[in-house]
Amino acid sequence: MSELKNRTYAVFTGSGVRVDLQAFFNSESGRQAVSKLARTVRGHVEAKRSK
């Protein structure tokens, strides 16, 4: 999970955006959105790999 966060932080270099992202990741809805996204991506990867 922290790996994804670090990669996202690397994309956004503006400190204001970074602070907003941190607040988003720390919020409950932010965490749920991130985990949902991670599950979706993982599902796509697994589906591709099994073919």
Contacts in CASP RR format, 6 or more apart in sequence:
PFRMAT RR
TARGET T0000
AUTHOR 0000-0000-0000
METHOD contacts of the structure
MODEL  1
MSELKNRTYAVFTGSGVRVDLQAFFNSESGRQAVSKLARTVRGHVEAKRS
K
1 34 0 8 1.000
1 38 0 8 1.000
4 34 0 8 1.000
4 38 0 8 1.000
5 25 0 8 1.000
8 21 0 8 1.000
9 18 0 8 1.000
9 21 0 8 1.000
12 18 0 8 1.000
12 21 0 8 1.000
24 30 0 8 1.000
25 31 0 8 1.000
25 34 0 8 1.000
END
